[in-house]
Structure formats: C-alpha cells, structure tokens
Amino acid sequence: MSSQEEYNQEPQMVEGKGGASYYQPVVMSSEKADLYDKIRPEDVVETIRYLLMGYEYDKNKGQWTLNKNYKNVALSELGAWQLSTLLLPVANKNVSISKLNDGEIRARTKMMVRTAMKMCLRNWQEYGIRSPEQLFFVKEIVLTISFITLKQPEGAGVRTFIQGVTQESRIVQEQPKKEGMMGAIFRR
C-alpha cells in the first residue's frame, strides 16, 4: 500500500482480544487532508507583495496593475519580495492550527516588526524607501498580518473545525445499521 493510499484510507473495523470490535484510527482522513490543504494563509503573502510594490488586483483584467496613487508608499520589487518573505513563517498552515499563547504571539509579532524595520533601514536605497511614511506603512502591514495570523488559532477555531468535520464523517461511517424487528428476533 502506498503512503498516499494509507493517508486516504478510512477507519477499519478491527477485532481485538476477547472478540470485542473497535475502529482502527487513521492518521488523517481524506476529508481532513482536503480541508488542511485548503487552508492557505500564505496566499495573503503574495497579495502583500504586490501591495507593497504599489499594485492592485484588477478583477476585470484578472491581473495585478500598478496604481499610481500608491507611488508615495510603494517599495522596490526587491524590498517587497524580502519583506513579504519575512512574513512566511507566520503566514502558513502550521501556524493556523498551532497552540500559541498570548505572550508568545505578542513576542513573535514584536520580533517580526523589529526585523522588518531593521531590514528597511539597512537596505533603504535598495528597497526604494524615500520617506518615514513608507516605514510606517511597512510597520503597519507587518504588525497587522503577523498579529492577526498568529491570533487566528487562538480558541482553536480552525483545529475545532477540522476535528468537527472528521468526527462528523466518522459518526456517519461508524453508526451500525439498525436491524428490523424480524432480524432481532432471529438473532436470539
């Protein structure tokens, strides 16, 4: 059996000692795996990359186009790529199901903002930074995305949702078929 087949298999009824039956748990059901694959917080990083360069998404054209109104806060392509890449450790699916406490979240967010500001100050020419306004713009983006993304799993919302779907699937699969009145009589 390939690892993909093992990954997608359903719980199996197994007979234990003394003839008692139980369901053999599976690492991850296909429904849970599908849901986990659909969690894509890293997609926001791509959006931020374009926004940092002064682009906006044109739904009519189906592409990113330069918005001249963002010229005063836009960074160079290098700056946008490096700063958005900095966000990947907090904007990923592992974080969305993590168990961080408030202190850890605040400390991590503070480190992200500090690192972003240091990057901007050290590489101001390469990043196309011409004003303090751009630094505030970058700071607010990094602060907001880091904090919100790290806070998202608090209260176990995504974990609970995935577990609920998996449990619902197993309940439907595990409930025994009810026998009719005649089947119960003949079984005795």
Z-matrix of the N, CA and C atoms (Angstrom, degrees):
N
C 1 1.449
C 2 1.524 1 107.94
N 3 1.317 2 117.25 1 129.47
C 4 1.464 3 120.68 2 -179.26
C 5 1.524 4 109.64 3 -73.47
N 6 1.339 5 116.13 4 163.38
C 7 1.466 6 119.34 5 -179.90
C 8 1.525 7 110.78 6 -65.27
N 9 1.329 8 118.22 7 -31.50
C 10 1.465 9 121.19 8 177.98
C 11 1.526 10 110.42 9 -67.26
N 12 1.341 11 116.86 10 -39.83
C 13 1.465 12 120.35 11 177.86
C 14 1.524 13 110.59 12 -65.62
N 15 1.350 14 116.78 13 -40.76
C 16 1.457 15 120.05 14 176.88
C 17 1.515 16 110.53 15 -62.37
N 18 1.304 17 116.24 16 -39.84
C 19 1.470 18 123.31 17 -178.14
C 20 1.520 19 110.94 18 -62.98
N 21 1.327 20 117.27 19 -36.51
C 22 1.457 21 121.33 20 -174.69
C 23 1.524 22 114.15 21 -98.03
N 24 1.333 23 118.68 22 -1.04
C 25 1.452 24 118.50 23 -175.70
C 26 1.528 25 111.37 24 -72.91
N 27 1.304 26 115.18 25 154.93
C 28 1.463 27 122.76 26 -179.48
C 29 1.519 28 109.73 27 -89.45
N 30 1.330 29 118.20 28 161.81
C 31 1.465 30 120.55 29 177.50
C 32 1.530 31 110.29 30 -59.04
N 33 1.322 32 116.30 31 140.98
C 34 1.458 33 121.52 32 -177.82
C 35 1.515 34 109.98 33 -111.51
N 36 1.334 35 116.67 34 141.84
C 37 1.459 36 122.21 35 175.76
C 38 1.525 37 106.89 36 -76.15
N 39 1.339 38 116.27 37 126.67
C 40 1.454 39 122.57 38 -177.96
C 41 1.517 40 107.83 39 -124.15
N 42 1.350 41 116.32 40 140.31
C 43 1.455 42 119.40 41 177.92
C 44 1.509 43 108.31 42 -94.67
N 45 1.319 44 115.20 43 122.24
C 46 1.457 45 121.15 44 -178.05
C 47 1.510 46 111.70 45 -93.46
N 48 1.321 47 116.70 46 -169.15
C 49 1.461 48 122.74 47 178.44
C 50 1.518 49 109.78 48 -62.52
N 51 1.282 50 117.09 49 142.88
C 52 1.456 51 121.80 50 178.16
C 53 1.517 52 113.37 51 74.77
N 54 1.331 53 118.44 52 11.74
C 55 1.456 54 122.10 53 176.75
C 56 1.519 55 114.97 54 81.33
N 57 1.342 56 118.69 55 0.91
C 58 1.467 57 120.58 56 179.43
C 59 1.528 58 109.16 57 -74.87
N 60 1.307 59 115.89 58 136.50
C 61 1.459 60 120.77 59 -179.95
C 62 1.524 61 110.43 60 -100.26
N 63 1.309 62 116.14 61 147.49
C 64 1.457 63 121.65 62 175.43
C 65 1.520 64 108.34 63 -149.41
N 66 1.318 65 116.20 64 164.09
C 67 1.454 66 120.61 65 178.85
C 68 1.510 67 109.72 66 -90.38
N 69 1.317 68 115.64 67 130.48
C 70 1.449 69 122.88 68 176.96
C 71 1.527 70 107.39 69 -78.54
N 72 1.344 71 118.91 70 117.80
C 73 1.461 72 119.08 71 -179.74
C 74 1.524 73 111.35 72 -68.51
N 75 1.316 74 115.38 73 152.03
C 76 1.460 75 122.46 74 178.01
C 77 1.511 76 107.24 75 -113.17
N 78 1.330 77 116.72 76 148.06
C 79 1.456 78 121.30 77 -177.12
C 80 1.521 79 111.17 78 -52.11
N 81 1.329 80 117.69 79 -50.98
C 82 1.461 81 121.15 80 179.69
C 83 1.516 82 108.29 81 -155.86
N 84 1.314 83 117.27 82 125.47
C 85 1.459 84 120.19 83 178.71
C 86 1.521 85 109.47 84 -71.48
N 87 1.326 86 116.13 85 163.78
C 88 1.457 87 119.27 86 -178.83
C 89 1.521 88 111.12 87 -65.01
N 90 1.352 89 118.33 88 -33.45
C 91 1.464 90 120.25 89 178.36
C 92 1.520 91 110.56 90 -64.22
N 93 1.326 92 115.92 91 -42.82
C 94 1.462 93 120.83 92 -179.84
C 95 1.531 94 109.62 93 -66.51
N 96 1.315 95 116.95 94 -41.95
C 97 1.464 96 121.05 95 178.80
C 98 1.529 97 110.59 96 -63.17
N 99 1.336 98 117.38 97 -41.76
C 100 1.462 99 120.88 98 178.38
C 101 1.517 100 110.91 99 -62.99
N 102 1.326 101 117.00 100 -43.78
C 103 1.460 102 120.63 101 178.41
C 104 1.516 103 110.74 102 -63.18
N 105 1.323 104 116.77 103 -44.73
C 106 1.460 105 121.37 104 -179.34
C 107 1.532 106 110.46 105 -61.01
N 108 1.336 107 117.14 106 -38.71
C 109 1.463 108 120.81 107 178.48
C 110 1.522 109 112.43 108 -67.50
N 111 1.331 110 117.34 109 -26.74
C 112 1.464 111 120.86 110 -178.81
C 113 1.523 112 113.01 111 -81.37
N 114 1.321 113 117.60 112 -14.84
C 115 1.460 114 120.85 113 175.35
C 116 1.523 115 106.46 114 -75.52
N 117 1.312 116 116.85 115 114.33
C 118 1.460 117 120.26 116 -175.38
C 119 1.526 118 111.65 117 -136.44
N 120 1.343 119 117.99 118 66.00
C 121 1.459 120 118.87 119 179.22
C 122 1.526 121 112.64 120 -65.16
N 123 1.334 122 117.12 121 -19.68
C 124 1.466 123 119.25 122 179.06
C 125 1.530 124 112.10 123 -68.55
N 126 1.333 125 117.47 124 -16.34
C 127 1.469 126 119.98 125 176.23
C 128 1.517 127 111.39 126 -61.69
N 129 1.325 128 116.90 127 -31.19
C 130 1.465 129 120.04 128 179.51
C 131 1.529 130 110.38 129 -66.61
N 132 1.329 131 117.59 130 -27.72
C 133 1.464 132 120.99 131 178.61
C 134 1.523 133 110.57 132 -63.44
N 135 1.316 134 117.22 133 -40.83
C 136 1.470 135 120.59 134 177.41
C 137 1.526 136 110.47 135 -63.37
N 138 1.307 137 116.62 136 -41.86
C 139 1.460 138 120.52 137 178.15
C 140 1.526 139 110.45 138 -61.99
N 141 1.319 140 116.63 139 -44.50
C 142 1.461 141 120.77 140 179.58
C 143 1.524 142 110.81 141 -62.46
N 144 1.308 143 116.67 142 -38.67
C 145 1.466 144 120.81 143 179.16
C 146 1.531 145 110.22 144 -56.46
N 147 1.318 146 116.78 145 -47.96
C 148 1.459 147 120.46 146 -179.96
C 149 1.526 148 111.50 147 -67.62
N 150 1.325 149 116.61 148 -40.14
C 151 1.461 150 119.60 149 179.69
C 152 1.527 151 111.23 150 -64.16
N 153 1.324 152 117.04 151 -38.75
C 154 1.464 153 120.42 152 177.36
C 155 1.527 154 111.78 153 -63.20
N 156 1.315 155 117.61 154 -28.45
C 157 1.468 156 121.19 155 177.82
C 158 1.529 157 112.23 156 -85.84
N 159 1.340 158 117.42 157 -2.81
C 160 1.457 159 121.03 158 178.08
C 161 1.520 160 113.89 159 90.37
N 162 1.315 161 117.46 160 20.34
C 163 1.460 162 121.68 161 179.50
C 164 1.529 163 110.04 162 -98.35
N 165 1.313 164 115.80 163 158.14
C 166 1.465 165 121.36 164 170.11
C 167 1.518 166 107.61 165 -137.18
N 168 1.324 167 115.28 166 154.34
C 169 1.452 168 120.16 167 -176.46
C 170 1.521 169 109.65 168 -83.83
N 171 1.327 170 116.12 169 124.21
C 172 1.463 171 122.45 170 177.92
C 173 1.529 172 107.30 171 -96.99
N 174 1.331 173 116.24 172 107.47
C 175 1.469 174 121.16 173 -176.99
C 176 1.526 175 111.51 174 -64.21
N 177 1.322 176 116.60 175 -33.88
C 178 1.469 177 120.25 176 -179.33
C 179 1.524 178 111.98 177 -65.65
N 180 1.338 179 116.06 178 -41.05
C 181 1.463 180 120.40 179 179.95
C 182 1.527 181 112.51 180 -88.51
N 183 1.345 182 116.36 181 -18.99
C 184 1.457 183 120.20 182 -177.81
C 185 1.511 184 113.10 183 70.94
N 186 1.336 185 116.72 184 31.93
C 187 1.462 186 120.20 185 -179.16
C 188 1.528 187 110.68 186 -152.82
N 189 1.322 188 114.36 187 167.71
C 190 1.451 189 121.24 188 177.34
C 191 1.528 190 109.22 189 -84.50
N 192 1.331 191 116.36 190 133.28
C 193 1.471 192 120.73 191 178.37
C 194 1.519 193 109.12 192 -128.98
N 195 1.337 194 115.58 193 147.77
C 196 1.456 195 122.03 194 -179.38
C 197 1.524 196 109.76 195 -68.71
N 198 1.322 197 116.55 196 130.92
C 199 1.458 198 122.29 197 176.87
C 200 1.524 199 107.81 198 -106.99
N 201 1.301 200 116.75 199 114.31
C 202 1.475 201 121.90 200 -176.61
C 203 1.525 202 112.30 201 -62.84
N 204 1.324 203 117.24 202 -22.66
C 205 1.467 204 120.84 203 179.93
C 206 1.528 205 112.84 204 -67.94
N 207 1.329 206 117.30 205 -19.63
C 208 1.467 207 121.10 206 -179.91
C 209 1.527 208 112.43 207 -96.37
N 210 1.321 209 116.73 208 8.53
C 211 1.455 210 122.07 209 -176.21
C 212 1.530 211 112.27 210 -55.92
N 213 1.328 212 117.59 211 -37.58
C 214 1.465 213 119.86 212 -175.79
C 215 1.538 214 113.65 213 -73.89
N 216 1.334 215 118.97 214 -16.90
C 217 1.467 216 120.80 215 178.46
C 218 1.532 217 113.25 216 -115.65
N 219 1.310 218 117.78 217 -7.27
C 220 1.469 219 121.63 218 -176.99
C 221 1.527 220 110.98 219 -66.88
N 222 1.326 221 114.84 220 143.19
C 223 1.458 222 121.83 221 175.92
C 224 1.522 223 109.53 222 -102.71
N 225 1.321 224 115.31 223 170.18
C 226 1.462 225 119.59 224 174.49
C 227 1.525 226 109.17 225 -70.32
N 228 1.317 227 115.63 226 167.42
C 229 1.460 228 120.15 227 178.69
C 230 1.530 229 110.87 228 -60.71
N 231 1.339 230 116.71 229 -41.56
C 232 1.464 231 120.83 230 178.52
C 233 1.529 232 110.91 231 -60.15
N 234 1.316 233 117.26 232 -46.89
C 235 1.460 234 121.13 233 179.60
C 236 1.516 235 112.02 234 -61.73
N 237 1.328 236 116.11 235 -44.57
C 238 1.465 237 120.50 236 -179.78
C 239 1.529 238 110.96 237 -63.39
N 240 1.328 239 117.12 238 -42.20
C 241 1.466 240 120.62 239 179.92
C 242 1.524 241 111.11 240 -65.66
N 243 1.318 242 116.89 241 -46.58
C 244 1.465 243 118.92 242 -176.94
C 245 1.526 244 112.22 243 -67.78
N 246 1.313 245 117.20 244 -41.13
C 247 1.469 246 119.36 245 -179.92
C 248 1.529 247 111.84 246 -70.77
N 249 1.314 248 117.44 247 -37.56
C 250 1.473 249 118.57 248 178.02
C 251 1.530 250 110.38 249 -70.54
N 252 1.316 251 117.64 250 -33.54
C 253 1.467 252 120.73 251 176.00
C 254 1.523 253 110.69 252 -65.25
N 255 1.326 254 117.13 253 -33.58
C 256 1.457 255 121.80 254 175.76
C 257 1.531 256 111.10 255 -58.38
N 258 1.323 257 117.01 256 -30.03
C 259 1.469 258 121.69 257 -177.87
C 260 1.531 259 113.92 258 -78.81
N 261 1.317 260 118.05 259 -16.24
C 262 1.472 261 120.53 260 -176.62
C 263 1.532 262 114.81 261 -57.37
N 264 1.343 263 119.56 262 -38.25
C 265 1.469 264 117.82 263 178.80
C 266 1.537 265 114.15 264 -62.39
N 267 1.326 266 118.17 265 -25.51
C 268 1.470 267 118.73 266 177.90
C 269 1.522 268 112.28 267 -98.71
N 270 1.314 269 117.56 268 -22.79
C 271 1.474 270 120.85 269 -178.57
C 272 1.522 271 109.59 270 -104.83
N 273 1.325 272 115.81 271 73.06
C 274 1.462 273 120.70 272 176.25
C 275 1.514 274 109.38 273 -146.66
N 276 1.307 275 117.16 274 165.15
C 277 1.465 276 120.73 275 -173.61
C 278 1.520 277 113.45 276 -67.45
N 279 1.312 278 118.64 277 -25.38
C 280 1.459 279 119.75 278 177.49
C 281 1.525 280 110.84 279 -65.91
N 282 1.320 281 116.61 280 -38.77
C 283 1.460 282 120.51 281 178.19
C 284 1.524 283 110.08 282 -66.52
N 285 1.341 284 117.04 283 -36.62
C 286 1.467 285 119.42 284 -176.67
C 287 1.526 286 113.43 285 -65.56
N 288 1.339 287 118.06 286 -15.54
C 289 1.463 288 120.54 287 176.34
C 290 1.529 289 111.73 288 -118.66
N 291 1.331 290 116.73 289 16.70
C 292 1.460 291 121.21 290 -178.21
C 293 1.524 292 111.71 291 -78.71
N 294 1.325 293 115.04 292 176.31
C 295 1.464 294 121.71 293 178.92
C 296 1.524 295 109.19 294 -127.15
N 297 1.316 296 117.65 295 65.44
C 298 1.459 297 121.13 296 178.40
C 299 1.524 298 109.43 297 -88.60
N 300 1.333 299 115.58 298 144.07
C 301 1.462 300 118.04 299 175.63
C 302 1.527 301 109.19 300 -91.81
N 303 1.307 302 116.73 301 172.09
C 304 1.462 303 121.64 302 -174.33
C 305 1.533 304 112.39 303 -59.68
N 306 1.332 305 117.24 304 -40.85
C 307 1.463 306 120.70 305 179.14
C 308 1.520 307 112.29 306 -62.75
N 309 1.326 308 115.95 307 -43.04
C 310 1.471 309 120.45 308 178.56
C 311 1.532 310 110.62 309 -64.17
N 312 1.320 311 116.45 310 -40.30
C 313 1.465 312 121.19 311 -179.57
C 314 1.520 313 110.15 312 -63.73
N 315 1.316 314 116.99 313 -47.76
C 316 1.470 315 120.94 314 -178.59
C 317 1.533 316 111.65 315 -64.98
N 318 1.333 317 117.07 316 -40.56
C 319 1.469 318 120.49 317 178.99
C 320 1.530 319 110.47 318 -65.27
N 321 1.325 320 116.88 319 -43.29
C 322 1.469 321 120.58 320 179.94
C 323 1.527 322 111.24 321 -65.58
N 324 1.317 323 117.03 322 -40.54
C 325 1.463 324 120.96 323 178.68
C 326 1.521 325 110.26 324 -63.14
N 327 1.327 326 116.45 325 -43.54
C 328 1.473 327 121.17 326 179.23
C 329 1.535 328 110.79 327 -60.95
N 330 1.339 329 116.68 328 -41.91
C 331 1.467 330 120.21 329 178.23
C 332 1.525 331 111.41 330 -64.53
N 333 1.334 332 116.88 331 -39.28
C 334 1.467 333 120.49 332 179.52
C 335 1.526 334 110.68 333 -62.74
N 336 1.331 335 116.74 334 -45.11
C 337 1.463 336 120.87 335 -179.26
C 338 1.530 337 109.99 336 -65.41
N 339 1.324 338 117.03 337 -43.79
C 340 1.480 339 120.13 338 178.82
C 341 1.525 340 110.92 339 -59.74
N 342 1.304 341 115.98 340 -45.82
C 343 1.471 342 120.02 341 -179.80
C 344 1.523 343 110.58 342 -62.34
N 345 1.328 344 117.45 343 -44.08
C 346 1.467 345 120.70 344 178.91
C 347 1.525 346 111.21 345 -60.89
N 348 1.336 347 116.87 346 -42.30
C 349 1.470 348 119.91 347 -179.66
C 350 1.525 349 111.05 348 -66.95
N 351 1.332 350 117.10 349 -40.49
C 352 1.469 351 120.46 350 177.09
C 353 1.526 352 110.53 351 -62.42
N 354 1.323 353 116.40 352 -42.38
C 355 1.469 354 120.02 353 178.40
C 356 1.523 355 110.44 354 -61.02
N 357 1.317 356 116.60 355 -43.65
C 358 1.472 357 120.80 356 -179.09
C 359 1.527 358 111.43 357 -65.13
N 360 1.325 359 117.26 358 -42.10
C 361 1.466 360 120.31 359 -178.54
C 362 1.529 361 112.07 360 -70.84
N 363 1.327 362 117.09 361 -39.40
C 364 1.468 363 120.18 362 179.69
C 365 1.532 364 112.42 363 -71.07
N 366 1.306 365 116.17 364 -33.33
C 367 1.470 366 120.87 365 -174.21
C 368 1.529 367 111.91 366 -115.40
N 369 1.313 368 117.98 367 31.98
C 370 1.459 369 121.03 368 -172.12
C 371 1.518 370 112.84 369 -57.13
N 372 1.324 371 118.04 370 -37.76
C 373 1.468 372 119.28 371 -179.47
C 374 1.532 373 110.72 372 -69.99
N 375 1.343 374 116.48 373 -47.85
C 376 1.456 375 120.84 374 -178.55
C 377 1.529 376 111.94 375 -64.22
N 378 1.341 377 116.10 376 -31.45
C 379 1.460 378 120.90 377 -179.63
C 380 1.528 379 112.60 378 -84.03
N 381 1.324 380 116.74 379 -7.15
C 382 1.466 381 119.98 380 179.86
C 383 1.523 382 113.03 381 73.68
N 384 1.324 383 117.15 382 30.98
C 385 1.464 384 120.75 383 179.96
C 386 1.520 385 109.02 384 -84.83
N 387 1.330 386 114.14 385 123.60
C 388 1.458 387 121.51 386 -176.76
C 389 1.526 388 113.71 387 -122.34
N 390 1.354 389 116.34 388 -7.75
C 391 1.470 390 118.23 389 -176.55
C 392 1.530 391 110.98 390 -154.76
N 393 1.340 392 115.73 391 157.63
C 394 1.471 393 119.02 392 175.06
C 395 1.532 394 111.95 393 -60.98
N 396 1.315 395 116.78 394 -27.48
C 397 1.464 396 121.31 395 179.07
C 398 1.535 397 110.82 396 -56.45
N 399 1.310 398 116.86 397 -39.25
C 400 1.468 399 120.26 398 178.81
C 401 1.527 400 111.50 399 -66.20
N 402 1.340 401 116.77 400 -38.23
C 403 1.461 402 119.82 401 178.03
C 404 1.528 403 110.90 402 -63.86
N 405 1.315 404 117.53 403 -42.29
C 406 1.462 405 121.26 404 178.13
C 407 1.531 406 110.26 405 -64.42
N 408 1.313 407 116.40 406 -39.00
C 409 1.465 408 122.08 407 178.52
C 410 1.531 409 110.24 408 -60.51
N 411 1.331 410 116.68 409 -48.85
C 412 1.465 411 122.20 410 179.41
C 413 1.525 412 110.01 411 -63.51
N 414 1.331 413 116.43 412 -45.87
C 415 1.466 414 120.77 413 -179.28
C 416 1.522 415 111.17 414 -57.58
N 417 1.321 416 117.43 415 -46.14
C 418 1.461 417 120.85 416 -178.49
C 419 1.533 418 111.79 417 -64.80
N 420 1.308 419 116.66 418 -39.20
C 421 1.471 420 119.97 419 178.56
C 422 1.524 421 110.73 420 -64.86
N 423 1.342 422 116.63 421 -50.10
C 424 1.466 423 120.58 422 -178.36
C 425 1.528 424 110.14 423 -64.03
N 426 1.313 425 117.61 424 -43.93
C 427 1.462 426 121.65 425 179.70
C 428 1.522 427 111.40 426 -60.81
N 429 1.316 428 116.56 427 -49.21
C 430 1.461 429 120.85 428 -176.60
C 431 1.520 430 112.01 429 -65.52
N 432 1.320 431 116.97 430 -50.12
C 433 1.463 432 119.88 431 -178.36
C 434 1.528 433 111.15 432 -63.91
N 435 1.325 434 117.08 433 -44.08
C 436 1.464 435 119.83 434 -179.98
C 437 1.521 436 110.78 435 -62.07
N 438 1.310 437 116.75 436 -50.22
C 439 1.461 438 120.67 437 -175.77
C 440 1.529 439 111.63 438 -65.06
N 441 1.321 440 116.84 439 -48.06
C 442 1.475 441 120.26 440 -177.89
C 443 1.524 442 110.81 441 -65.05
N 444 1.328 443 117.17 442 -42.79
C 445 1.464 444 120.09 443 -178.72
C 446 1.524 445 111.07 444 -65.92
N 447 1.327 446 116.36 445 -40.90
C 448 1.460 447 119.11 446 179.58
C 449 1.529 448 111.87 447 -71.99
N 450 1.326 449 117.61 448 -30.48
C 451 1.467 450 121.48 449 179.01
C 452 1.527 451 112.16 450 -77.56
N 453 1.326 452 117.14 451 -22.70
C 454 1.468 453 121.36 452 -176.07
C 455 1.525 454 113.17 453 -51.49
N 456 1.339 455 120.18 454 -44.90
C 457 1.464 456 118.51 455 -178.18
C 458 1.520 457 114.06 456 -73.59
N 459 1.338 458 117.88 457 -11.40
C 460 1.455 459 120.01 458 -179.23
C 461 1.526 460 109.58 459 -59.28
N 462 1.301 461 116.41 460 133.05
C 463 1.452 462 120.18 461 -175.47
C 464 1.521 463 111.34 462 86.76
N 465 1.322 464 116.91 463 0.45
C 466 1.464 465 123.58 464 174.40
C 467 1.526 466 113.69 465 59.38
N 468 1.326 467 117.89 466 32.16
C 469 1.459 468 121.22 467 -178.20
C 470 1.515 469 114.41 468 -56.83
N 471 1.325 470 117.39 469 -52.72
C 472 1.467 471 120.74 470 -178.56
C 473 1.524 472 110.26 471 -69.23
N 474 1.349 473 117.01 472 -43.35
C 475 1.475 474 119.82 473 178.97
C 476 1.520 475 110.62 474 -60.74
N 477 1.319 476 116.64 475 -44.66
C 478 1.462 477 120.85 476 -179.99
C 479 1.516 478 110.95 477 -63.14
N 480 1.328 479 116.88 478 -41.67
C 481 1.458 480 120.93 479 178.98
C 482 1.525 481 110.80 480 -61.17
N 483 1.325 482 117.27 481 -47.49
C 484 1.469 483 120.95 482 -179.65
C 485 1.527 484 110.15 483 -64.31
N 486 1.331 485 117.28 484 -43.83
C 487 1.465 486 120.21 485 178.56
C 488 1.523 487 111.00 486 -63.23
N 489 1.331 488 116.93 487 -39.85
C 490 1.463 489 120.86 488 179.60
C 491 1.509 490 112.15 489 -61.86
N 492 1.318 491 116.86 490 -42.77
C 493 1.469 492 120.49 491 178.71
C 494 1.516 493 109.88 492 -65.39
N 495 1.323 494 117.44 493 -41.07
C 496 1.455 495 120.98 494 179.78
C 497 1.522 496 110.36 495 -66.06
N 498 1.333 497 117.70 496 -44.73
C 499 1.458 498 120.57 497 179.98
C 500 1.515 499 111.11 498 -64.74
N 501 1.338 500 116.90 499 -40.86
C 502 1.459 501 120.35 500 178.55
C 503 1.515 502 110.31 501 -60.77
N 504 1.325 503 116.58 502 -41.57
C 505 1.459 504 121.33 503 179.17
C 506 1.520 505 110.05 504 -63.57
N 507 1.318 506 117.74 505 -43.31
C 508 1.463 507 121.13 506 -178.42
C 509 1.520 508 111.18 507 -69.46
N 510 1.317 509 118.30 508 -37.41
C 511 1.463 510 120.70 509 178.81
C 512 1.515 511 109.95 510 -60.82
N 513 1.322 512 116.56 511 -43.83
C 514 1.463 513 120.39 512 178.88
C 515 1.519 514 110.21 513 -63.45
N 516 1.321 515 117.80 514 -40.43
C 517 1.460 516 121.39 515 -177.40
C 518 1.523 517 112.22 516 -76.45
N 519 1.333 518 118.61 517 -32.12
C 520 1.447 519 121.76 518 -171.28
C 521 1.523 520 114.35 519 -88.93
N 522 1.315 521 118.93 520 -17.61
C 523 1.451 522 119.23 521 -177.36
C 524 1.527 523 109.64 522 -66.59
N 525 1.336 524 115.91 523 126.96
C 526 1.471 525 118.80 524 -179.05
C 527 1.523 526 110.42 525 -70.26
N 528 1.307 527 113.86 526 152.84
C 529 1.463 528 118.89 527 177.03
C 530 1.517 529 108.49 528 -72.58
N 531 1.315 530 115.92 529 135.79
C 532 1.462 531 120.20 530 179.28
C 533 1.521 532 108.80 531 -81.30
N 534 1.312 533 113.35 532 134.12
C 535 1.457 534 118.72 533 178.22
C 536 1.520 535 108.84 534 -86.11
N 537 1.274 536 115.67 535 152.49
C 538 1.453 537 120.13 536 175.75
C 539 1.529 538 109.75 537 -74.65
N 540 1.281 539 117.05 538 176.11
C 541 1.451 540 123.19 539 -178.48
C 542 1.532 541 111.22 540 -59.59
N 543 1.307 542 116.68 541 -41.08
C 544 1.476 543 120.48 542 -177.69
C 545 1.516 544 110.99 543 -68.05
N 546 1.346 545 117.56 544 -37.75
C 547 1.459 546 120.35 545 179.47
C 548 1.516 547 111.43 546 -64.07
N 549 1.318 548 117.40 547 -38.28
C 550 1.463 549 121.42 548 178.43
C 551 1.522 550 111.42 549 -67.25
N 552 1.310 551 117.76 550 -37.14
C 553 1.468 552 121.60 551 179.99
C 554 1.511 553 110.68 552 -66.89
N 555 1.347 554 117.27 553 -45.18
C 556 1.463 555 120.29 554 -176.63
C 557 1.526 556 112.96 555 -74.28
N 558 1.320 557 117.99 556 -20.03
C 559 1.458 558 120.84 557 178.78
C 560 1.519 559 111.68 558 -73.97
N 561 1.283 560 117.87 559 -22.79
C 562 1.477 561 120.61 560 -176.26
C 563 1.453 562 111.36 561 -74.01
